[in-house]
Amino acid sequence: MKIDSTLEDHFEEMGNNHVSTSGETPLRNDAFVLNDEDKIERIKESVRDILLTLGLDLEDDSLKGTPNRVAKMFVNEIFGGLHPDRKPKSSTFKNKYKYGEMLVEKNITLYSTCEHHLLPIVGRAHIAYISSGTVVGLSKMNRIVDYYAKRPQVQERLNIQIVRELQKVMNTEDVACVIDAKHLCVNSRGIRDIESSTVTAEYGGKFKDEAVRREFLDYINLETKF
């Protein structure tokens, strides 16, 4: 019992300190044996049990559909990025116009979910790359961010996954990503600090050079008005 209690305290501390154990999302080998419809049914019953345990009256008109709504939201929306079939197809094109400077896509809206408390992460991602002969459609960068964000996440891992995916798609190491996000597990519970945000970065290739990295950060800080 003492060992179990010690392990529980250890895992609780890891979660409260937002510690990640892997650069890859920790999935079981049988993660996709069940289809989406079966997963929704199972999750619906689990949510129903949670709400009943909390003492809520699920016969109330406002709550009757909550287990089903939550189950569909988990599978189809906020955790939809777990399924590899939903990975965006990233078509690349030859850099025929020979653009040789960095391309920056900033202020990409990001919604994710903290894997420690299942509370929202809300923020912005800023991406840059230097072409090695190919370019990618601008919206594909947004879609890659959205895909990896739609799963239980740790912000550091999300940063790494976005950069690795773009490096693979574009066949270049010269990719960078900075994320600035609020974690509601910090803002709405625990310390309840509503002002703080978390900034993480992942730099590859030429972006490890201080001058190139500084140029990228200067672009991010440009005020955009239309």
C-alpha positions in Angstrom: 0.0 0.0 0.0 2.8 2.4 0.8 4.5 1.6 -2.5 1.2 2.3 -4.3 0.8 5.6 -2.5 4.4 6.6 -3.3 3.9 5.9 -7.0 0.6 7.8 -7.0 2.3 10.8 -5.4 5.1 10.5 -8.0 2.6 10.5 -10.9 0.6 13.3 -9.4 3.8 15.4 -9.1 4.8 14.7 -12.7 1.4 15.9 -13.9 1.3 19.0 -11.8 4.8 19.9 -13.1 3.8 19.1 -16.7 6.5 16.5 -17.2 6.5 14.6 -20.5 7.9 11.1 -20.9 8.2 10.9 -24.6 8.6 13.0 -27.8 5.9 10.8 -29.3 2.2 10.6 -28.2 2.1 7.5 -25.9 -0.4 5.2 -27.7 -1.1 1.6 -27.0 -0.6 -1.0 -29.8 -4.3 -1.6 -30.0 -5.3 2.1 -30.1 -7.3 1.7 -33.3 -8.8 -1.7 -33.0 -12.1 -0.1 -32.1 -13.8 2.0 -34.7 -15.0 5.6 -33.9 -18.6 4.5 -33.3 -17.6 1.9 -30.8 -15.3 4.3 -29.0 -18.1 6.9 -28.8 -20.4 4.3 -27.2 -17.8 3.2 -24.6 -16.8 6.8 -23.7 -20.5 7.8 -23.5 -21.0 5.2 -20.8 -17.9 6.2 -18.9 -18.9 9.9 -18.9 -22.4 8.9 -17.7 -20.8 7.0 -14.8 -18.7 10.0 -13.9 -21.6 12.4 -13.9 -23.8 10.0 -11.9 -20.9 9.5 -9.4 -20.8 13.3 -9.0 -24.5 13.2 -8.1 -25.9 14.8 -11.2 -29.4 14.0 -12.4 -29.1 12.8 -16.0 -32.9 12.8 -16.4 -32.7 16.6 -16.4 -33.3 18.0 -19.9 -30.0 19.9 -19.8 -27.9 16.9 -18.9 -29.6 14.1 -20.9 -27.4 14.5 -23.9 -24.2 15.4 -22.2 -22.6 11.9 -22.2 -23.1 11.5 -25.9 -22.0 15.0 -26.7 -18.8 14.6 -24.7 -18.1 11.2 -26.3 -18.5 12.6 -29.9 -16.4 15.6 -29.0 -13.6 13.5 -27.7 -13.4 11.1 -30.7 -14.3 13.5 -33.6 -13.0 16.8 -32.4 -10.6 17.6 -29.5 -8.8 14.2 -29.7 -9.4 13.6 -33.4 -5.7 14.1 -34.1 -4.8 10.8 -32.5 -6.0 8.9 -35.6 -3.4 8.7 -38.4 -6.1 8.6 -41.0 -6.8 12.3 -40.1 -3.3 13.4 -40.8 -3.4 16.2 -43.4 -1.9 15.4 -46.8 0.9 17.9 -47.4 1.5 18.5 -51.0 4.8 20.2 -51.8 5.8 22.1 -54.9 9.1 23.0 -56.6 10.4 26.4 -55.5 10.4 27.7 -59.1 10.6 31.3 -58.1 13.9 30.6 -56.2 12.7 32.2 -53.0 15.7 31.8 -50.7 14.8 33.6 -47.5 12.8 32.2 -44.6 9.0 32.0 -44.8 7.1 32.7 -41.6 3.6 31.8 -40.8 2.7 33.5 -37.6 -0.2 33.7 -35.2 -1.6 30.3 -36.0 -4.5 29.7 -33.7 -3.9 26.7 -31.5 -6.4 24.7 -29.4 -5.2 21.6 -27.6 -5.8 19.7 -24.4 -3.4 19.2 -21.5 -2.8 15.4 -21.0 -2.4 15.8 -17.3 -5.8 17.3 -16.4 -7.7 17.2 -19.7 -8.1 20.9 -19.6 -7.7 23.3 -22.6 -4.5 24.8 -23.9 -5.2 27.9 -26.0 -2.5 29.9 -27.8 -0.6 30.8 -31.0 2.0 28.9 -33.0 4.6 30.6 -35.2 6.3 28.6 -37.8 9.2 29.3 -40.2 11.1 27.3 -42.8 13.9 27.9 -45.4 13.2 26.1 -48.6 15.6 23.4 -49.8 14.0 23.3 -53.2 10.4 22.7 -52.3 7.6 24.8 -50.7 4.4 23.8 -49.0 0.9 25.4 -49.2 0.5 27.9 -46.4 -2.7 26.4 -45.0 -1.0 23.0 -44.7 1.1 24.5 -41.9 -2.1 25.5 -40.0 -3.5 22.0 -40.6 -0.4 20.3 -39.3 -0.6 22.4 -36.1 -4.2 21.6 -35.8 -3.7 17.8 -36.3 -1.0 17.5 -33.6 -2.9 19.8 -31.3 -6.0 17.7 -31.4 -4.8 15.1 -28.9 -3.9 15.0 -25.2 -0.7 17.0 -25.3 2.3 18.5 -23.5 3.4 21.8 -25.1 7.0 20.8 -25.5 6.0 17.6 -27.4 3.6 19.5 -29.6 6.4 21.8 -30.6 8.7 18.9 -31.5 6.0 17.0 -33.4 5.1 20.1 -35.6 8.8 20.7 -36.5 9.6 17.0 -37.2 6.5 16.7 -39.4 7.4 19.8 -41.5 11.0 18.6 -41.7 9.9 15.3 -43.1 7.3 16.9 -45.5 9.7 19.5 -46.9 12.9 17.4 -46.8 14.8 20.0 -44.8 16.1 20.5 -41.3 15.6 24.2 -41.5 12.3 24.5 -39.7 11.4 26.4 -36.5 8.3 26.7 -34.3 7.5 28.9 -31.3 4.3 28.3 -29.3 2.9 30.8 -26.7 -0.1 29.3 -24.9 -2.3 29.5 -21.8 -2.9 26.3 -19.9 -6.2 26.2 -18.1 -4.8 23.6 -15.7 -2.7 26.5 -14.4 -5.1 29.4 -15.1 -8.4 27.8 -13.7 -7.2 25.3 -11.1 -4.2 24.8 -8.8 -2.3 28.1 -8.6 -5.1 29.8 -10.7 -2.8 32.3 -12.3 -4.8 33.8 -15.1 -2.1 36.0 -16.5 0.7 33.5 -17.1 1.4 31.8 -20.4 3.9 29.2 -21.5 6.4 29.7 -24.4 8.3 26.8 -26.0 10.5 26.6 -29.1 12.0 24.0 -31.3 14.7 25.0 -33.8 16.2 22.9 -36.5 19.0 23.3 -39.0 19.9 26.9 -39.8 17.6 28.2 -37.1 20.1 27.0 -34.5 22.3 29.8 -35.6 21.7 32.8 -33.4 21.4 35.4 -36.2 18.8 33.3 -38.1 16.9 32.6 -35.0 16.8 36.3 -34.1 15.5 37.2 -37.6 12.7 34.7 -37.1 11.8 36.1 -33.7 11.9 39.7 -35.1 9.3 38.6 -37.7 7.1 37.2 -35.1 7.1 40.5 -33.2 6.1 42.6 -36.2 2.7 44.2 -35.7 0.2 43.0 -38.3 -2.6 45.4 -39.2 -5.0 45.2 -42.1 
